[in-house]
Amino acid sequence: MMKRTTYALVLLLFMSLGVLSQETQSSEDQTLSFEEYLGYVKQHHPIIKQAKLTLTAAEANLLKARGGFDPKVEVDYDRKKFKETEYYDQLNAAFKIPTWYGIELKANFEENTGEFLDPSLTVPDNGLYSAGISFSVAQGLLINDRMADLKKAKFFLTQSKAEQELLVNEILYDATNAYLNWVQYSNERDIYASFVENAQLRLDAVTRSSEVGETAAIDITEARIILQNRVLSEEAAKLNQRKAALVVSNFLWLDGVPLEIETAVQPNAPTLITIQQSLGMELFNNETPGLEGHPKLISLDAKIGGLQVDRALKRNNLLPRVDLQYNFLSTQYDVARSFNTANYKAFVNVSFPLFLRKERGELKLSNLKLQDAEFDRMSTAVTLQNKIEAARTEIESFATQKELISEIVVDYQALVAAEERKFDLGESSLFLINSREQKLIEAKLKENEVTIKQIEAMAKLYNVLGITDEAENL
């Protein structure tokens, strides 16, 4: 049942891709183009979906950090009554507004009664209103935990976006390489298949010629050995092609269900233009692409930014802690002039460690982490630049090699054709034809390899540049 379900899903996939042949063309191979294949990878691959979850978590973390600046309403109510005696009845309501530079605005209302109330808590019968401010004048004024958390959360969001792009880039690069391997082995199978047909025709011709006494019987044996070797090579190519197709299947998913490419489905060799368009690359000129906007460097810059915030916080912790609070008092909340400096409540708290060993140790560790990240950033930038140059050099080199090997293939084809004409005239041998043809096979295989390597070099440039659909163009 599971097997039938899998085949049904595979059928559904290729119907949606439009690669199923018509009933009148059922004998022809089905094809899966690179554009269609990569589109499915982008849309359905689970790791790409997982990368989006990482970004969502970073956004939630930023929202959490912003919550540190949310206004707050606090209400404290405490009452004690025993044997018809009200010991105390205390109500304290406050509205607080945190601000950026460690300053907090506060409005308060107190209403306290009772026979055993602490005298310091005595307020007018209608209650007491207060409005004030609390802040730190040294440690915690320019930066504190709340400010640091929000700044680091913003850097973390930037870092998460960059890492998401890198993850998507890596998946698409691996998927591209898998498809190109499939194309290479498929082409190899086609090459061997065409020469198997030639060997079969030659065996039939030699057999007929031997029957009428024009050639020796041993020539049949030689022609049969040639055919068997070609069939053996074709079978090995078929195996490699099927194994490569199964690797490609690892990247094909539909609604969380893995799909398997059927044997009849064949790849469609992409061109350099197709690769560039499908991977979101523009045609670049002779200038080396820069690293501006590279997601790896953006990620490292965001990491450095977060460490710089952490270092600033550790430096701030070396200062003494001086907390001040001042509140104007009034019995009327709706008359602003009723608040005056004669009625107030103030608070001062000062603390300072004598040796600062903990604070100095944390600052030193923070400096070391920051230096390590900066060295990593410099090393990564140099490495990426060199990889970009190497990829471009590969593309240019393989383009030259492709031109040369294409000319070699044409020349070998001419030699084989000439040798066959000589054989028909009785001036050559089966051995010489096979020798010429073997060189032609090797040249065609080399041409196929160079062609795929040139496209792989373009994919490698895409990978090194860290491009995704959301990234800027080259």
Backbone hydrogen bonds, N-H to C=O, Kabsch-Sander energy under -0.5 kcal/mol:
donor,donor_aa,acceptor,acceptor_aa,energy
5,T,1,M,-2.2
6,T,2,M,-2.3
7,Y,3,K,-2.2
8,A,4,R,-2.2
9,L,5,T,-2.2
10,V,6,T,-2.3
11,L,7,Y,-2.5
12,L,8,A,-2.3
13,L,9,L,-2.4
14,F,10,V,-2.1
15,M,11,L,-1.8
16,S,12,L,-2.1
17,L,13,L,-1.8
18,G,14,F,-0.8
19,V,14,F,-2.2
20,L,14,F,-0.8
25,Q,22,Q,-1.9
26,S,23,E,-1.2
28,E,25,Q,-1.8
30,Q,264,A,-1.0
31,T,19,V,-0.7
32,L,266,Q,-2.3
34,F,268,N,-0.6
37,Y,33,S,-2.3
38,L,34,F,-2.8
39,G,35,E,-1.9
40,Y,36,E,-1.8
41,V,37,Y,-1.8
42,K,38,L,-2.5
43,Q,39,G,-1.7
44,H,40,Y,-2.6
45,H,41,V,-1.8
49,K,45,H,-1.7
50,Q,46,P,-2.2
51,A,47,I,-1.9
52,K,48,I,-1.1
53,L,49,K,-1.0
54,T,50,Q,-1.5
55,L,51,A,-1.4
56,T,52,K,-1.9
57,A,53,L,-2.2
58,A,54,T,-1.8
59,E,55,L,-2.0
60,A,56,T,-2.1
61,N,57,A,-2.1
62,L,58,A,-1.9
63,L,59,E,-2.1
64,K,60,A,-2.1
65,A,61,N,-2.1
66,R,62,L,-2.1
67,G,63,L,-1.1
68,G,65,A,-1.4
69,F,66,R,-1.9
70,D,67,G,-1.5
72,K,96,K,-2.5
74,E,94,A,-2.9
76,D,92,N,-3.1
78,D,90,Q,-2.7
80,K,88,Y,-2.8
82,F,85,T,-2.8
85,T,82,F,-1.1
86,E,84,E,-0.5
87,Y,80,K,-1.7
87,Y,85,T,-1.0
88,Y,80,K,-1.5
89,D,113,T,-3.0
90,Q,78,D,-3.8
91,L,111,E,-1.8
92,N,76,D,-2.9
93,A,109,F,-2.6
94,A,74,E,-3.2
95,F,107,A,-2.8
96,K,72,K,-2.8
97,I,105,L,-2.8
99,T,103,I,-2.2
102,G,99,T,-0.6
102,G,100,W,-1.5
104,E,134,S,-2.8
105,L,97,I,-2.4
106,K,132,G,-2.3
107,A,95,F,-2.4
108,N,130,S,-2.9
109,F,93,A,-2.8
110,E,128,L,-2.6
111,E,91,L,-2.2
113,T,89,D,-2.2
115,E,86,E,-2.4
116,F,87,Y,-2.0
117,L,114,G,-0.9
121,L,118,D,-2.3
122,T,119,P,-1.5
123,V,112,N,-0.6
127,G,124,P,-1.9
128,L,110,E,-2.8
129,Y,330,S,-3.7
130,S,108,N,-2.4
131,A,328,F,-1.7
132,G,106,K,-2.9
133,I,326,Y,-2.4
134,S,104,E,-2.2
135,F,324,L,-2.3
137,V,322,V,-2.0
139,Q,320,P,-2.1
140,G,143,I,-0.6
141,L,138,A,-1.6
142,L,138,A,-0.5
148,A,144,N,-2.9
149,D,145,D,-2.5
150,L,146,R,-1.5
151,K,147,M,-2.3
152,K,148,A,-2.8
153,A,149,D,-1.9
154,K,150,L,-1.8
155,F,151,K,-2.0
156,F,152,K,-2.6
157,L,153,A,-2.0
158,T,154,K,-2.0
159,Q,155,F,-2.7
160,S,156,F,-2.5
161,K,157,L,-2.2
162,A,158,T,-2.0
163,E,159,Q,-2.6
164,Q,160,S,-2.2
165,E,161,K,-2.0
166,L,162,A,-2.1
167,L,163,E,-2.3
168,V,164,Q,-2.5
169,N,165,E,-2.6
170,E,166,L,-2.3
171,I,167,L,-2.2
172,L,168,V,-2.5
173,Y,169,N,-2.1
174,D,170,E,-2.5
175,A,171,I,-2.6
176,T,172,L,-2.2
177,N,173,Y,-2.4
178,A,174,D,-2.3
179,Y,175,A,-2.1
180,L,176,T,-2.5
181,N,177,N,-2.2
182,W,178,A,-1.8
183,V,179,Y,-2.3
184,Q,180,L,-2.6
185,Y,181,N,-2.4
186,S,182,W,-2.0
187,N,183,V,-2.6
188,E,184,Q,-2.1
189,R,185,Y,-2.2
190,D,186,S,-2.1
191,I,187,N,-2.4
192,Y,188,E,-2.5
193,A,189,R,-2.6
194,S,190,D,-2.2
195,F,191,I,-1.5
196,V,192,Y,-2.0
197,E,193,A,-1.8
198,N,194,S,-1.4
199,A,195,F,-2.3
200,Q,196,V,-2.3
201,L,197,E,-2.3
202,R,198,N,-2.3
203,L,199,A,-2.4
204,D,200,Q,-2.4
205,A,201,L,-2.1
206,V,202,R,-2.5
207,T,203,L,-2.5
208,R,204,D,-2.2
209,S,205,A,-2.4
210,S,206,V,-2.5
211,E,207,T,-1.9
212,V,208,R,-1.2
213,G,210,S,-1.1
214,E,209,S,-2.5
215,T,209,S,-0.8
219,D,216,A,-1.2
220,I,217,A,-1.3
221,T,217,A,-1.0
222,E,218,I,-2.0
223,A,219,D,-2.5
224,R,220,I,-2.5
225,I,221,T,-2.4
226,I,222,E,-2.1
227,L,223,A,-2.2
228,Q,224,R,-2.7
229,N,225,I,-2.5
230,R,226,I,-2.2
231,V,227,L,-2.7
232,L,228,Q,-2.4
233,S,229,N,-2.3
234,E,230,R,-2.6
235,E,231,V,-2.4
236,A,232,L,-2.1
237,A,233,S,-2.2
238,K,234,E,-2.3
239,L,235,E,-2.0
240,N,236,A,-2.3
241,Q,237,A,-2.5
242,R,238,K,-2.4
243,K,239,L,-2.4
244,A,240,N,-2.3
245,A,241,Q,-2.2
246,L,242,R,-1.9
247,V,243,K,-1.6
248,V,244,A,-2.1
249,S,245,A,-1.8
250,N,246,L,-0.8
250,N,247,V,-0.8
251,F,248,V,-1.8
252,L,249,S,-1.5
253,W,251,F,-0.6
254,L,257,V,-2.0
257,V,254,L,-1.4
259,L,252,L,-2.4
265,V,262,E,-1.2
266,Q,30,Q,-3.2
268,N,32,L,-1.0
269,A,267,P,-0.6
275,I,271,T,-2.4
276,Q,272,L,-2.4
277,Q,273,I,-2.5
278,S,274,T,-2.6
279,L,275,I,-2.1
280,G,277,Q,-0.8
281,M,276,Q,-3.7
294,H,291,L,-2.2
298,I,294,H,-2.5
299,S,295,P,-2.4
300,L,296,K,-2.1
301,D,297,L,-2.8
302,A,298,I,-2.4
303,K,299,S,-2.1
304,I,300,L,-2.6
305,G,301,D,-2.5
306,G,302,A,-2.3
307,L,303,K,-2.0
308,Q,304,I,-2.3
309,V,305,G,-1.9
310,D,306,G,-2.0
311,R,307,L,-2.3
312,A,308,Q,-2.3
313,L,309,V,-2.1
314,K,310,D,-2.1
315,R,311,R,-2.6
316,N,312,A,-2.1
317,N,313,L,-1.3
318,L,315,R,-1.6
319,L,316,N,-1.5
321,R,351,S,-3.0
322,V,320,P,-0.7
323,D,349,N,-2.8
324,L,135,F,-3.2
325,Q,347,F,-2.1
326,Y,133,I,-2.6
327,N,345,K,-2.2
328,F,131,A,-3.0
329,L,343,N,-2.0
330,S,129,Y,-2.7
336,A,334,D,-0.6
338,S,335,V,-1.4
339,F,336,A,-1.6
340,N,329,L,-0.5
340,N,338,S,-0.5
343,N,340,N,-1.2
344,Y,342,A,-0.6
345,K,327,N,-2.1
347,F,325,Q,-2.4
349,N,323,D,-2.2
351,S,321,R,-2.4
360,R,356,L,-2.7
361,G,357,R,-2.2
362,E,358,K,-2.2
363,L,359,E,-2.0
364,K,360,R,-2.1
365,L,361,G,-2.2
366,S,362,E,-2.1
367,N,363,L,-2.2
368,L,364,K,-2.1
369,K,365,L,-2.3
370,L,366,S,-2.1
371,Q,367,N,-2.5
372,D,368,L,-2.3
373,A,369,K,-2.0
374,E,370,L,-2.2
375,F,371,Q,-2.5
376,D,372,D,-2.1
377,R,373,A,-2.1
378,M,374,E,-2.2
379,S,375,F,-2.5
380,T,376,D,-2.4
381,A,377,R,-2.2
382,V,378,M,-1.9
383,T,379,S,-2.4
384,L,380,T,-2.8
385,Q,381,A,-2.1
386,N,382,V,-2.2
387,K,383,T,-2.3
388,I,384,L,-2.4
389,E,385,Q,-2.1
390,A,386,N,-2.4
391,A,387,K,-2.5
392,R,388,I,-2.3
393,T,389,E,-2.2
394,E,390,A,-2.3
395,I,391,A,-2.2
396,E,392,R,-2.1
397,S,393,T,-2.6
398,F,394,E,-3.0
399,A,395,I,-1.6
400,T,396,E,-1.7
401,Q,397,S,-2.6
402,K,398,F,-2.4
403,E,399,A,-1.6
404,L,400,T,-2.1
405,I,401,Q,-2.9
406,S,402,K,-2.1
407,E,403,E,-1.6
408,I,404,L,-2.1
409,V,405,I,-2.4
410,V,406,S,-1.9
411,D,407,E,-2.2
412,Y,408,I,-2.7
413,Q,409,V,-2.3
414,A,410,V,-1.8
415,L,411,D,-2.1
416,V,412,Y,-2.5
417,A,413,Q,-2.3
418,A,414,A,-2.3
419,E,415,L,-2.5
420,E,416,V,-2.3
421,R,417,A,-1.9
422,K,418,A,-2.2
423,F,419,E,-2.2
424,D,420,E,-2.2
425,L,421,R,-1.3
426,G,423,F,-1.3
427,E,422,K,-3.2
428,S,422,K,-0.6
433,I,429,S,-1.9
434,N,430,L,-2.5
435,S,431,F,-2.4
436,R,432,L,-2.6
437,E,433,I,-2.7
438,Q,434,N,-2.5
439,K,435,S,-1.7
440,L,436,R,-1.7
441,I,437,E,-2.4
442,E,438,Q,-2.4
443,A,439,K,-2.2
444,K,440,L,-2.6
445,L,441,I,-2.6
446,K,442,E,-2.2
447,E,443,A,-2.5
448,N,444,K,-2.4
449,E,445,L,-2.3
450,V,446,K,-2.7
451,T,447,E,-2.2
452,I,448,N,-2.1
453,K,449,E,-2.5
454,Q,450,V,-2.1
455,I,451,T,-1.6
456,E,452,I,-2.7
457,A,453,K,-2.2
458,M,454,Q,-1.4
459,A,455,I,-2.1
460,K,456,E,-2.4
461,L,457,A,-2.0
462,Y,458,M,-2.0
463,N,459,A,-2.2
464,V,460,K,-2.8
465,L,461,L,-2.3
466,G,462,Y,-0.6
466,G,463,N,-0.8
467,I,462,Y,-1.6
471,A,468,T,-0.7
